[in-house]
Amino acid sequence: MATRIMYVKPNCPYCAEAREAMGAEGIEFVERDATTRADWRAELMRHSRNTGKVPTVVMGDEVVTVGWKGRG
């Protein structure tokens, strides 16, 4: 099974909400801070259709969500 990846940025309240909700549901994921590495930022931009919206959550090549519950 593909690893769920959540792209985040520092001090993002929507990232915190997503982190808390997925954790409460027992959903495993890894975080990638898009501000720390150029390759992660490029991935975020590709998955978010160049919006850079966080959190963006992907599993493999499938985009699960861009933003959190319509926000981000």
All heavy atoms as TSV, in Angstrom:
chain	resi	resn	atom	element	x	y	z
A	1	MET	N	N	0.835	-1.188	0.000
A	1	MET	CA	C	0.000	0.000	0.000
A	1	MET	C	C	0.874	1.244	0.000
A	1	MET	O	O	1.893	1.304	0.664
A	1	MET	CB	C	-0.905	-0.015	1.227
A	1	MET	CG	C	-1.832	1.169	1.307
A	1	MET	SD	S	-2.895	1.061	2.758
A	1	MET	CE	C	-4.426	1.473	1.991
A	2	ALA	N	N	0.441	2.256	-0.732
A	2	ALA	CA	C	1.200	3.495	-0.824
A	2	ALA	C	C	1.157	4.257	0.486
A	2	ALA	O	O	0.181	4.195	1.232
A	2	ALA	CB	C	0.625	4.361	-1.948
A	3	THR	N	N	2.214	4.977	0.759
A	3	THR	CA	C	2.290	5.812	1.951
A	3	THR	C	C	1.496	7.092	1.728
A	3	THR	O	O	1.608	7.716	0.672
A	3	THR	CB	C	3.760	6.167	2.249
A	3	THR	OG1	O	4.494	4.960	2.441
A	3	THR	CG2	C	3.887	7.039	3.475
A	4	ARG	N	N	0.736	7.480	2.703
A	4	ARG	CA	C	-0.006	8.749	2.641
A	4	ARG	C	C	0.970	9.853	3.028
A	4	ARG	O	O	1.635	9.780	4.052
A	4	ARG	CB	C	-1.181	8.706	3.613
A	4	ARG	CG	C	-2.122	9.881	3.473
A	4	ARG	CD	C	-3.312	9.704	4.392
A	4	ARG	NE	N	-3.998	8.459	4.118
A	4	ARG	CZ	C	-5.269	8.344	3.788
A	4	ARG	NH1	N	-6.018	9.413	3.704
A	4	ARG	NH2	N	-5.801	7.174	3.553
A	5	ILE	N	N	1.041	10.896	2.197
A	5	ILE	CA	C	1.949	12.021	2.425
A	5	ILE	C	C	1.117	13.292	2.558
A	5	ILE	O	O	0.237	13.545	1.732
A	5	ILE	CB	C	2.954	12.180	1.267
A	5	ILE	CG1	C	3.811	10.929	1.145
A	5	ILE	CG2	C	3.819	13.423	1.466
A	5	ILE	CD1	C	4.659	10.881	-0.107
A	6	MET	N	N	1.407	14.070	3.603
A	6	MET	CA	C	0.741	15.357	3.775
A	6	MET	C	C	1.789	16.456	3.650
A	6	MET	O	O	2.753	16.501	4.422
A	6	MET	CB	C	0.054	15.457	5.147
A	6	MET	CG	C	-0.640	16.795	5.339
A	6	MET	SD	S	-1.765	16.892	6.756
A	6	MET	CE	C	-0.646	16.728	8.120
A	7	TYR	N	N	1.605	17.312	2.656
A	7	TYR	CA	C	2.487	18.458	2.463
A	7	TYR	C	C	1.969	19.594	3.339
A	7	TYR	O	O	0.771	19.900	3.333
A	7	TYR	CB	C	2.508	18.881	0.991
A	7	TYR	CG	C	3.112	17.818	0.109
A	7	TYR	CD1	C	2.321	16.842	-0.474
A	7	TYR	CD2	C	4.482	17.769	-0.108
A	7	TYR	CE1	C	2.877	15.839	-1.265
A	7	TYR	CE2	C	5.049	16.776	-0.890
A	7	TYR	CZ	C	4.237	15.816	-1.459
A	7	TYR	OH	O	4.799	14.833	-2.229
A	8	VAL	N	N	2.872	20.195	4.101
A	8	VAL	CA	C	2.503	21.228	5.068
A	8	VAL	C	C	3.448	22.421	4.955
A	8	VAL	O	O	4.473	22.357	4.282
A	8	VAL	CB	C	2.558	20.666	6.510
A	8	VAL	CG1	C	1.588	19.520	6.682
A	8	VAL	CG2	C	3.966	20.240	6.898
A	9	LYS	N	N	3.062	23.494	5.637
A	9	LYS	CA	C	3.913	24.668	5.827
A	9	LYS	C	C	3.831	25.046	7.298
A	9	LYS	O	O	2.820	24.767	7.955
A	9	LYS	CB	C	3.436	25.835	4.947
A	9	LYS	CG	C	3.616	25.575	3.457
A	9	LYS	CD	C	3.132	26.750	2.645
A	9	LYS	CE	C	3.237	26.452	1.154
A	9	LYS	NZ	N	2.649	27.536	0.335
A	10	PRO	N	N	4.860	25.684	7.846
A	10	PRO	CA	C	4.849	26.067	9.256
A	10	PRO	C	C	3.670	26.979	9.605
A	10	PRO	O	O	3.248	27.797	8.783
A	10	PRO	CB	C	6.172	26.814	9.448
A	10	PRO	CG	C	7.040	26.354	8.331
A	10	PRO	CD	C	6.113	26.072	7.183
A	11	ASN	N	N	3.170	26.822	10.836
A	11	ASN	CA	C	2.116	27.678	11.387
A	11	ASN	C	C	0.814	27.647	10.602
A	11	ASN	O	O	0.023	28.590	10.663
A	11	ASN	CB	C	2.603	29.127	11.530
A	11	ASN	CG	C	3.852	29.216	12.359
A	11	ASN	OD1	O	3.932	28.620	13.433
A	11	ASN	ND2	N	4.855	29.927	11.866
A	12	CYS	N	N	0.562	26.561	9.902
A	12	CYS	CA	C	-0.664	26.419	9.112
A	12	CYS	C	C	-1.754	25.812	9.998
A	12	CYS	O	O	-1.645	24.651	10.393
A	12	CYS	CB	C	-0.397	25.532	7.900
A	12	CYS	SG	S	-1.894	24.999	7.052
A	13	PRO	N	N	-2.816	26.567	10.296
A	13	PRO	CA	C	-3.867	26.033	11.158
A	13	PRO	C	C	-4.631	24.875	10.515
A	13	PRO	O	O	-5.099	23.980	11.209
A	13	PRO	CB	C	-4.779	27.237	11.406
A	13	PRO	CG	C	-4.533	28.153	10.256
A	13	PRO	CD	C	-3.097	27.938	9.870
A	14	TYR	N	N	-4.746	24.895	9.195
A	14	TYR	CA	C	-5.462	23.825	8.507
A	14	TYR	C	C	-4.633	22.540	8.509
A	14	TYR	O	O	-5.185	21.441	8.598
A	14	TYR	CB	C	-5.818	24.245	7.083
A	14	TYR	CG	C	-6.504	25.589	7.060
A	14	TYR	CD1	C	-5.948	26.675	6.396
A	14	TYR	CD2	C	-7.696	25.792	7.762
A	14	TYR	CE1	C	-6.565	27.912	6.407
A	14	TYR	CE2	C	-8.322	27.032	7.772
A	14	TYR	CZ	C	-7.750	28.083	7.097
A	14	TYR	OH	O	-8.361	29.305	7.120
A	15	CYS	N	N	-3.329	22.684	8.462
A	15	CYS	CA	C	-2.444	21.521	8.580
A	15	CYS	C	C	-2.592	20.900	9.963
A	15	CYS	O	O	-2.651	19.674	10.099
A	15	CYS	CB	C	-0.989	21.919	8.331
A	15	CYS	SG	S	-0.682	22.595	6.687
A	16	ALA	N	N	-2.676	21.754	10.980
A	16	ALA	CA	C	-2.857	21.260	12.351
A	16	ALA	C	C	-4.180	20.519	12.483
A	16	ALA	O	O	-4.252	19.458	13.113
A	16	ALA	CB	C	-2.787	22.417	13.340
A	17	GLU	N	N	-5.249	21.054	11.884
A	17	GLU	CA	C	-6.551	20.385	11.917
A	17	GLU	C	C	-6.478	19.025	11.226
A	17	GLU	O	O	-7.015	18.035	11.728
A	17	GLU	CB	C	-7.615	21.234	11.227
A	17	GLU	CG	C	-8.105	22.394	12.031
A	17	GLU	CD	C	-9.193	23.163	11.307
A	17	GLU	OE1	O	-9.969	22.561	10.525
A	17	GLU	OE2	O	-9.278	24.382	11.525
A	18	ALA	N	N	-5.847	18.993	10.058
A	18	ALA	CA	C	-5.729	17.737	9.306
A	18	ALA	C	C	-4.907	16.726	10.090
A	18	ALA	O	O	-5.272	15.544	10.173
A	18	ALA	CB	C	-5.088	18.001	7.939
A	19	ARG	N	N	-3.822	17.174	10.677
A	19	ARG	CA	C	-2.946	16.315	11.478
A	19	ARG	C	C	-3.738	15.693	12.629
A	19	ARG	O	O	-3.678	14.492	12.876
A	19	ARG	CB	C	-1.779	17.155	11.989
A	19	ARG	CG	C	-0.705	16.432	12.717
A	19	ARG	CD	C	0.393	17.395	13.186
A	19	ARG	NE	N	1.064	18.070	12.079
A	19	ARG	CZ	C	1.030	19.397	11.857
A	19	ARG	NH1	N	0.369	20.209	12.662
A	19	ARG	NH2	N	1.675	19.911	10.843
A	20	GLU	N	N	-4.500	16.532	13.326
A	20	GLU	CA	C	-5.279	16.067	14.476
A	20	GLU	C	C	-6.385	15.097	14.039
A	20	GLU	O	O	-6.576	14.051	14.650
A	20	GLU	CB	C	-5.894	17.269	15.189
A	20	GLU	CG	C	-6.613	16.903	16.459
A	20	GLU	CD	C	-7.118	18.125	17.202
A	20	GLU	OE1	O	-6.366	19.117	17.312
A	20	GLU	OE2	O	-8.267	18.071	17.678
A	21	ALA	N	N	-7.107	15.430	12.990
A	21	ALA	CA	C	-8.215	14.586	12.530
A	21	ALA	C	C	-7.722	13.235	12.023
A	21	ALA	O	O	-8.295	12.192	12.371
A	21	ALA	CB	C	-8.999	15.307	11.432
A	22	MET	N	N	-6.677	13.236	11.221
A	22	MET	CA	C	-6.169	11.962	10.703
A	22	MET	C	C	-5.578	11.129	11.828
A	22	MET	O	O	-5.748	9.906	11.848
A	22	MET	CB	C	-5.155	12.201	9.579
A	22	MET	CG	C	-5.816	12.712	8.319
A	22	MET	SD	S	-4.795	12.635	6.817
A	22	MET	CE	C	-3.418	13.648	7.249
A	23	GLY	N	N	-4.915	11.758	12.778
A	23	GLY	CA	C	-4.367	11.038	13.923
A	23	GLY	C	C	-5.468	10.403	14.755
A	23	GLY	O	O	-5.357	9.259	15.196
A	24	ALA	N	N	-6.560	11.150	14.978
A	24	ALA	CA	C	-7.689	10.638	15.756
A	24	ALA	C	C	-8.343	9.440	15.073
A	24	ALA	O	O	-8.890	8.559	15.743
A	24	ALA	CB	C	-8.712	11.747	15.981
A	25	GLU	N	N	-8.292	9.416	13.745
A	25	GLU	CA	C	-8.875	8.301	12.992
A	25	GLU	C	C	-7.886	7.152	12.810
A	25	GLU	O	O	-8.220	6.147	12.187
A	25	GLU	CB	C	-9.352	8.788	11.624
A	25	GLU	CG	C	-10.536	9.721	11.697
A	25	GLU	CD	C	-11.013	10.167	10.335
A	25	GLU	OE1	O	-10.893	9.385	9.365
A	25	GLU	OE2	O	-11.505	11.306	10.235
A	26	GLY	N	N	-6.674	7.326	13.326
A	26	GLY	CA	C	-5.669	6.275	13.202
A	26	GLY	C	C	-5.067	6.171	11.810
A	26	GLY	O	O	-4.507	5.140	11.448
A	27	ILE	N	N	-5.186	7.231	11.038
A	27	ILE	CA	C	-4.638	7.250	9.681
A	27	ILE	C	C	-3.156	7.586	9.765
A	27	ILE	O	O	-2.780	8.634	10.297
A	27	ILE	CB	C	-5.375	8.275	8.798
A	27	ILE	CG1	C	-6.845	7.878	8.675
A	27	ILE	CG2	C	-4.712	8.393	7.435
A	27	ILE	CD1	C	-7.704	8.926	7.998
A	28	GLU	N	N	-2.327	6.706	9.244
A	28	GLU	CA	C	-0.886	6.941	9.248
A	28	GLU	C	C	-0.490	7.791	8.053
A	28	GLU	O	O	-1.017	7.620	6.949
A	28	GLU	CB	C	-0.145	5.609	9.231
A	28	GLU	CG	C	-0.355	4.800	10.488
A	28	GLU	CD	C	0.444	3.506	10.496
A	28	GLU	OE1	O	1.381	3.377	9.689
A	28	GLU	OE2	O	0.117	2.645	11.316
A	29	PHE	N	N	0.445	8.693	8.275
A	29	PHE	CA	C	0.923	9.561	7.205
A	29	PHE	C	C	2.303	10.078	7.570
A	29	PHE	O	O	2.706	10.038	8.724
A	29	PHE	CB	C	-0.039	10.733	6.974
A	29	PHE	CG	C	-0.222	11.627	8.164
A	29	PHE	CD1	C	0.532	12.773	8.322
A	29	PHE	CD2	C	-1.142	11.307	9.151
A	29	PHE	CE1	C	0.380	13.589	9.431
A	29	PHE	CE2	C	-1.316	12.118	10.259
A	29	PHE	CZ	C	-0.552	13.261	10.402
A	30	VAL	N	N	3.004	10.566	6.568
A	30	VAL	CA	C	4.263	11.259	6.796
A	30	VAL	C	C	4.073	12.702	6.338
A	30	VAL	O	O	3.290	12.975	5.429
A	30	VAL	CB	C	5.459	10.601	6.053
A	30	VAL	CG1	C	5.712	9.207	6.578
A	30	VAL	CG2	C	5.235	10.570	4.568
A	31	GLU	N	N	4.766	13.599	7.010
A	31	GLU	CA	C	4.670	15.013	6.658
A	31	GLU	C	C	5.884	15.451	5.864
A	31	GLU	O	O	7.001	15.004	6.140
A	31	GLU	CB	C	4.573	15.881	7.913
A	31	GLU	CG	C	3.266	15.783	8.607
A	31	GLU	CD	C	3.108	16.837	9.689
A	31	GLU	OE1	O	3.722	17.919	9.601
A	31	GLU	OE2	O	2.358	16.550	10.632
A	32	ARG	N	N	5.634	16.342	4.933
A	32	ARG	CA	C	6.713	16.974	4.176
A	32	ARG	C	C	6.489	18.479	4.233
A	32	ARG	O	O	5.520	18.988	3.677
A	32	ARG	CB	C	6.729	16.489	2.726
A	32	ARG	CG	C	7.134	15.036	2.621
A	32	ARG	CD	C	7.342	14.616	1.195
A	32	ARG	NE	N	7.797	13.225	1.152
A	32	ARG	CZ	C	7.927	12.531	0.050
A	32	ARG	NH1	N	7.655	13.086	-1.129
A	32	ARG	NH2	N	8.346	11.286	0.090
A	33	ASP	N	N	7.382	19.161	4.920
A	33	ASP	CA	C	7.318	20.617	5.014
A	33	ASP	C	C	7.835	21.191	3.704
A	33	ASP	O	O	9.033	21.130	3.405
A	33	ASP	CB	C	8.142	21.094	6.204
A	33	ASP	CG	C	8.096	22.592	6.399
A	33	ASP	OD1	O	7.777	23.337	5.445
A	33	ASP	OD2	O	8.403	23.031	7.517
A	34	ALA	N	N	6.910	21.752	2.942
A	34	ALA	CA	C	7.239	22.234	1.602
A	34	ALA	C	C	8.168	23.447	1.615
A	34	ALA	O	O	8.655	23.849	0.563
A	34	ALA	CB	C	5.963	22.576	0.841
A	35	THR	N	N	8.436	24.002	2.802
A	35	THR	CA	C	9.335	25.152	2.872
A	35	THR	C	C	10.782	24.744	3.108
A	35	THR	O	O	11.658	25.601	3.099
A	35	THR	CB	C	8.908	26.140	3.987
A	35	THR	OG1	O	9.074	25.516	5.263
A	35	THR	CG2	C	7.471	26.595	3.800
A	36	THR	N	N	11.022	23.449	3.333
A	36	THR	CA	C	12.370	23.024	3.703
A	36	THR	C	C	13.162	22.408	2.563
A	36	THR	O	O	14.387	22.346	2.650
A	36	THR	CB	C	12.325	22.013	4.869
A	36	THR	OG1	O	11.612	20.848	4.463
A	36	THR	CG2	C	11.675	22.622	6.094
A	37	ARG	N	N	12.469	21.951	1.523
A	37	ARG	CA	C	13.193	21.300	0.415
A	37	ARG	C	C	12.539	21.656	-0.912
A	37	ARG	O	O	11.307	21.622	-1.038
A	37	ARG	CB	C	13.165	19.775	0.579
A	37	ARG	CG	C	14.020	19.285	1.714
A	37	ARG	CD	C	14.019	17.803	1.905
A	37	ARG	NE	N	14.069	17.024	0.680
A	37	ARG	CZ	C	14.150	15.694	0.651
A	37	ARG	NH1	N	14.215	15.003	1.776
A	37	ARG	NH2	N	14.175	15.042	-0.485
A	38	ALA	N	N	13.364	21.980	-1.880
A	38	ALA	CA	C	12.859	22.369	-3.197
A	38	ALA	C	C	12.105	21.229	-3.873
A	38	ALA	O	O	11.097	21.467	-4.550
A	38	ALA	CB	C	14.011	22.846	-4.082
A	39	ASP	N	N	12.561	19.983	-3.702
A	39	ASP	CA	C	11.875	18.872	-4.351
A	39	ASP	C	C	10.490	18.642	-3.742
A	39	ASP	O	O	9.536	18.333	-4.457
A	39	ASP	CB	C	12.717	17.589	-4.328
A	39	ASP	CG	C	13.125	17.134	-2.939
A	39	ASP	OD1	O	13.185	17.954	-2.005
A	39	ASP	OD2	O	13.414	15.929	-2.781
A	40	TRP	N	N	10.346	18.858	-2.415
A	40	TRP	CA	C	9.030	18.707	-1.797
A	40	TRP	C	C	8.102	19.836	-2.242
A	40	TRP	O	O	6.922	19.629	-2.454
A	40	TRP	CB	C	9.141	18.666	-0.283
A	40	TRP	CG	C	9.744	17.397	0.239
A	40	TRP	CD1	C	10.058	16.271	-0.483
A	40	TRP	CD2	C	10.106	17.119	1.583
A	40	TRP	NE1	N	10.595	15.311	0.338
A	40	TRP	CE2	C	10.634	15.806	1.622
A	40	TRP	CE3	C	10.041	17.840	2.761
A	40	TRP	CZ2	C	11.087	15.214	2.794
A	40	TRP	CZ3	C	10.490	17.247	3.924
A	40	TRP	CH2	C	11.003	15.945	3.939
A	41	ARG	N	N	8.649	21.031	-2.382
A	41	ARG	CA	C	7.829	22.148	-2.879
A	41	ARG	C	C	7.364	21.864	-4.300
A	41	ARG	O	O	6.206	22.102	-4.637
A	41	ARG	CB	C	8.602	23.459	-2.835
A	41	ARG	CG	C	7.798	24.616	-3.398
A	41	ARG	CD	C	8.416	25.973	-3.097
A	41	ARG	NE	N	7.786	27.047	-3.808
A	41	ARG	CZ	C	6.563	27.509	-3.570
A	41	ARG	NH1	N	5.835	26.975	-2.633
A	41	ARG	NH2	N	6.068	28.513	-4.269
A	42	ALA	N	N	8.237	21.326	-5.129
A	42	ALA	CA	C	7.869	20.985	-6.505
A	42	ALA	C	C	6.769	19.917	-6.516
A	42	ALA	O	O	5.830	19.993	-7.319
A	42	ALA	CB	C	9.090	20.510	-7.287
A	43	GLU	N	N	6.885	18.930	-5.633
A	43	GLU	CA	C	5.844	17.893	-5.534
A	43	GLU	C	C	4.514	18.522	-5.119
A	43	GLU	O	O	3.464	18.212	-5.695
A	43	GLU	CB	C	6.245	16.821	-4.519
A	43	GLU	CG	C	7.398	15.957	-4.964
A	43	GLU	CD	C	7.915	15.037	-3.856
A	43	GLU	OE1	O	7.252	14.917	-2.797
A	43	GLU	OE2	O	8.989	14.436	-4.043
A	44	LEU	N	N	4.552	19.404	-4.096
A	44	LEU	CA	C	3.339	20.086	-3.649
A	44	LEU	C	C	2.711	20.853	-4.801
A	44	LEU	O	O	1.492	20.755	-5.035
A	44	LEU	CB	C	3.644	21.045	-2.491
A	44	LEU	CG	C	2.527	22.030	-2.141
A	44	LEU	CD1	C	1.275	21.313	-1.656
A	44	LEU	CD2	C	3.018	23.052	-1.120
A	45	MET	N	N	3.501	21.587	-5.523
A	45	MET	CA	C	2.973	22.380	-6.639
A	45	MET	C	C	2.346	21.482	-7.696
A	45	MET	O	O	1.277	21.802	-8.233
A	45	MET	CB	C	4.076	23.265	-7.232
A	45	MET	CG	C	4.596	24.314	-6.261
A	45	MET	SD	S	3.322	25.376	-5.555
A	45	MET	CE	C	2.993	26.436	-6.948
A	46	ARG	N	N	2.969	20.360	-7.992
A	46	ARG	CA	C	2.425	19.431	-8.981
A	46	ARG	C	C	1.084	18.854	-8.494
A	46	ARG	O	O	0.096	18.872	-9.224
A	46	ARG	CB	C	3.418	18.315	-9.279
A	46	ARG	CG	C	2.960	17.385	-10.394
A	46	ARG	CD	C	3.993	16.338	-10.752
A	46	ARG	NE	N	3.940	15.249	-9.785
A	46	ARG	CZ	C	4.894	14.914	-8.920
A	46	ARG	NH1	N	6.028	15.590	-8.905
A	46	ARG	NH2	N	4.763	13.918	-8.090
A	47	HIS	N	N	1.049	18.385	-7.253
A	47	HIS	CA	C	-0.162	17.756	-6.729
A	47	HIS	C	C	-1.295	18.760	-6.508
A	47	HIS	O	O	-2.464	18.401	-6.602
A	47	HIS	CB	C	0.133	17.032	-5.409
A	47	HIS	CG	C	1.018	15.848	-5.557
A	47	HIS	ND1	N	0.748	14.796	-6.421
A	47	HIS	CD2	C	2.181	15.527	-4.941
A	47	HIS	CE1	C	1.700	13.889	-6.321
A	47	HIS	NE2	N	2.588	14.317	-5.437
A	48	SER	N	N	-0.956	20.014	-6.191
A	48	SER	CA	C	-1.978	21.026	-5.898
A	48	SER	C	C	-2.324	21.868	-7.131
A	48	SER	O	O	-2.969	22.915	-6.993
A	48	SER	CB	C	-1.518	21.943	-4.766
A	48	SER	OG	O	-0.427	22.749	-5.178
A	49	ARG	N	N	-1.900	21.421	-8.283
A	49	ARG	CA	C	-2.146	22.138	-9.546
A	49	ARG	C	C	-1.640	23.575	-9.488
A	49	ARG	O	O	-2.336	24.525	-9.819
A	49	ARG	CB	C	-3.626	22.096	-9.912
A	49	ARG	CG	C	-4.119	20.708	-10.171
A	49	ARG	CD	C	-5.519	20.705	-10.655
A	49	ARG	NE	N	-5.923	19.324	-10.904
A	49	ARG	CZ	C	-7.152	18.898	-10.860
A	49	ARG	NH1	N	-8.137	19.741	-10.611
A	49	ARG	NH2	N	-7.442	17.637	-11.094
A	50	ASN	N	N	-0.410	23.700	-8.982
A	50	ASN	CA	C	0.308	24.975	-8.906
A	50	ASN	C	C	-0.316	26.004	-7.970
A	50	ASN	O	O	-0.015	27.193	-8.084
A	50	ASN	CB	C	0.523	25.574	-10.298
A	50	ASN	CG	C	1.518	24.772	-11.094
A	50	ASN	OD1	O	2.513	24.294	-10.549
A	50	ASN	ND2	N	1.251	24.592	-12.379
A	51	THR	N	N	-1.163	25.568	-7.036
A	51	THR	CA	C	-1.724	26.524	-6.082
A	51	THR	C	C	-0.857	26.637	-4.837
A	51	THR	O	O	-0.897	27.655	-4.159
A	51	THR	CB	C	-3.142	26.116	-5.635
A	51	THR	OG1	O	-3.069	24.890	-4.895
A	51	THR	CG2	C	-4.084	25.993	-6.808
A	52	GLY	N	N	-0.119	25.573	-4.493
A	52	GLY	CA	C	0.687	25.567	-3.279
A	52	GLY	C	C	-0.150	25.465	-2.022
A	52	GLY	O	O	0.319	25.707	-0.921
A	53	LYS	N	N	-1.429	25.112	-2.170
A	53	LYS	CA	C	-2.349	25.032	-1.037
A	53	LYS	C	C	-1.983	23.881	-0.123
A	53	LYS	O	O	-1.722	22.783	-0.578
A	53	LYS	CB	C	-3.762	24.813	-1.580
A	53	LYS	CG	C	-4.850	25.428	-0.770
A	53	LYS	CD	C	-6.187	25.157	-1.421
A	53	LYS	CE	C	-6.775	26.462	-1.886
A	53	LYS	NZ	N	-8.188	26.296	-2.235
A	54	VAL	N	N	-1.954	24.174	1.184
A	54	VAL	CA	C	-1.683	23.150	2.185
A	54	VAL	C	C	-2.825	23.123	3.184
A	54	VAL	O	O	-3.489	24.143	3.372
A	54	VAL	CB	C	-0.338	23.390	2.910
A	54	VAL	CG1	C	0.815	23.198	1.972
A	54	VAL	CG2	C	-0.279	24.735	3.592
A	55	PRO	N	N	-3.071	21.980	3.777
A	55	PRO	CA	C	-2.379	20.722	3.514
A	55	PRO	C	C	-2.849	20.114	2.203
A	55	PRO	O	O	-4.015	20.234	1.837
A	55	PRO	CB	C	-2.801	19.840	4.697
A	55	PRO	CG	C	-4.170	20.338	5.051
A	55	PRO	CD	C	-4.127	21.825	4.792
A	56	THR	N	N	-1.925	19.488	1.514
A	56	THR	CA	C	-2.255	18.659	0.363
A	56	THR	C	C	-1.855	17.245	0.747
A	56	THR	O	O	-0.733	17.024	1.192
A	56	THR	CB	C	-1.514	19.119	-0.911
A	56	THR	OG1	O	-2.074	20.366	-1.328
A	56	THR	CG2	C	-1.654	18.118	-2.038
A	57	VAL	N	N	-2.798	16.327	0.608
A	57	VAL	CA	C	-2.569	14.940	1.001
A	57	VAL	C	C	-2.650	14.060	-0.233
A	57	VAL	O	O	-3.596	14.161	-1.020
A	57	VAL	CB	C	-3.608	14.483	2.051
A	57	VAL	CG1	C	-3.363	13.040	2.460
A	57	VAL	CG2	C	-3.599	15.400	3.268
A	58	VAL	N	N	-1.641	13.202	-0.400
A	58	VAL	CA	C	-1.604	12.278	-1.535
A	58	VAL	C	C	-1.290	10.867	-1.053
A	58	VAL	O	O	-0.681	10.672	-0.012
A	58	VAL	CB	C	-0.568	12.717	-2.596
A	58	VAL	CG1	C	-0.878	14.083	-3.150
A	58	VAL	CG2	C	0.838	12.696	-2.047
A	59	MET	N	N	-1.766	9.914	-1.837
A	59	MET	CA	C	-1.418	8.502	-1.630
A	59	MET	C	C	-0.972	7.974	-2.981
A	59	MET	O	O	-1.788	7.894	-3.905
A	59	MET	CB	C	-2.626	7.696	-1.138
A	59	MET	CG	C	-2.712	7.630	0.354
A	59	MET	SD	S	-4.050	6.595	0.942
A	59	MET	CE	C	-3.383	4.983	0.668
A	60	GLY	N	N	0.312	7.683	-3.098
A	60	GLY	CA	C	0.832	7.272	-4.397
A	60	GLY	C	C	0.671	8.424	-5.370
A	60	GLY	O	O	1.096	9.539	-5.100
A	61	ASP	N	N	-0.003	8.169	-6.496
A	61	ASP	CA	C	-0.252	9.215	-7.484
A	61	ASP	C	C	-1.625	9.853	-7.324
A	61	ASP	O	O	-1.999	10.726	-8.092
A	61	ASP	CB	C	-0.118	8.642	-8.906
A	61	ASP	CG	C	1.317	8.291	-9.243
A	61	ASP	OD1	O	2.230	8.953	-8.729
A	61	ASP	OD2	O	1.525	7.344	-10.032
A	62	GLU	N	N	-2.405	9.405	-6.339
A	62	GLU	CA	C	-3.753	9.915	-6.138
A	62	GLU	C	C	-3.753	11.066	-5.137
A	62	GLU	O	O	-3.250	10.939	-4.023
A	62	GLU	CB	C	-4.666	8.805	-5.610
A	62	GLU	CG	C	-6.074	9.269	-5.330
A	62	GLU	CD	C	-6.912	8.202	-4.652
A	62	GLU	OE1	O	-6.473	7.050	-4.537
A	62	GLU	OE2	O	-8.026	8.554	-4.217
A	63	VAL	N	N	-4.334	12.189	-5.551
A	63	VAL	CA	C	-4.479	13.333	-4.654
A	63	VAL	C	C	-5.735	13.093	-3.825
A	63	VAL	O	O	-6.830	12.966	-4.363
A	63	VAL	CB	C	-4.579	14.654	-5.438
A	63	VAL	CG1	C	-4.821	15.821	-4.500
A	63	VAL	CG2	C	-3.323	14.874	-6.261
A	64	VAL	N	N	-5.570	13.017	-2.508
A	64	VAL	CA	C	-6.690	12.784	-1.596
A	64	VAL	C	C	-7.416	14.101	-1.321
A	64	VAL	O	O	-8.638	14.171	-1.373
A	64	VAL	CB	C	-6.205	12.131	-0.278
A	64	VAL	CG1	C	-7.349	11.969	0.712
A	64	VAL	CG2	C	-5.527	10.794	-0.556
A	65	THR	N	N	-6.666	15.150	-1.025
A	65	THR	CA	C	-7.258	16.462	-0.776
A	65	THR	C	C	-6.240	17.573	-1.009
A	65	THR	O	O	-5.056	17.392	-0.762
A	65	THR	CB	C	-7.831	16.559	0.668
A	65	THR	OG1	O	-8.499	17.809	0.818
A	65	THR	CG2	C	-6.756	16.445	1.715
A	66	VAL	N	N	-6.735	18.684	-1.486
A	66	VAL	CA	C	-5.954	19.915	-1.580
A	66	VAL	C	C	-6.670	20.904	-0.668
A	66	VAL	O	O	-7.823	21.250	-0.916
A	66	VAL	CB	C	-5.879	20.448	-3.020
A	66	VAL	CG1	C	-5.168	21.800	-3.060
A	66	VAL	CG2	C	-5.188	19.445	-3.930
A	67	GLY	N	N	-6.021	21.308	0.408
A	67	GLY	CA	C	-6.680	22.082	1.437
A	67	GLY	C	C	-7.363	21.114	2.394
A	67	GLY	O	O	-7.325	19.897	2.210
A	68	TRP	N	N	-7.982	21.658	3.431
A	68	TRP	CA	C	-8.643	20.804	4.427
A	68	TRP	C	C	-10.066	21.294	4.610
A	68	TRP	O	O	-10.282	22.411	5.054
A	68	TRP	CB	C	-7.880	20.834	5.749
A	68	TRP	CG	C	-8.403	19.842	6.729
A	68	TRP	CD1	C	-9.079	20.120	7.882
A	68	TRP	CD2	C	-8.309	18.424	6.655
A	68	TRP	NE1	N	-9.417	18.957	8.507
A	68	TRP	CE2	C	-8.948	17.895	7.780
A	68	TRP	CE3	C	-7.739	17.535	5.729
A	68	TRP	CZ2	C	-9.041	16.526	8.018
A	68	TRP	CZ3	C	-7.816	16.179	5.966
A	68	TRP	CH2	C	-8.463	15.690	7.103
A	69	LYS	N	N	-11.006	20.472	4.190
A	69	LYS	CA	C	-12.429	20.788	4.317
A	69	LYS	C	C	-12.757	22.141	3.675
A	69	LYS	O	O	-13.425	22.985	4.267
A	69	LYS	CB	C	-12.860	20.726	5.778
A	69	LYS	CG	C	-12.686	19.335	6.354
A	69	LYS	CD	C	-13.264	19.213	7.722
A	69	LYS	CE	C	-13.057	17.763	8.166
A	69	LYS	NZ	N	-13.695	17.484	9.443
A	70	GLY	N	N	-12.232	22.314	2.465
A	70	GLY	CA	C	-12.511	23.527	1.704
A	70	GLY	C	C	-11.691	24.735	2.084
A	70	GLY	O	O	-11.909	25.820	1.559
A	71	ARG	N	N	-10.732	24.549	2.986
A	71	ARG	CA	C	-9.901	25.673	3.424
A	71	ARG	C	C	-8.438	25.337	3.208
A	71	ARG	O	O	-8.079	24.186	3.089
A	71	ARG	CB	C	-10.160	25.998	4.885
A	71	ARG	CG	C	-11.594	26.373	5.159
A	71	ARG	CD	C	-11.909	26.476	6.610
A	71	ARG	NE	N	-11.812	25.118	7.175
A	71	ARG	CZ	C	-11.614	24.866	8.442
A	71	ARG	NH1	N	-11.476	25.833	9.301
A	71	ARG	NH2	N	-11.539	23.642	8.895
A	72	GLY	N	N	-7.615	26.349	3.207
A	72	GLY	CA	C	-6.194	26.118	3.083
A	72	GLY	C	C	-5.566	27.066	2.108
A	72	GLY	O	O	-6.205	27.844	1.479
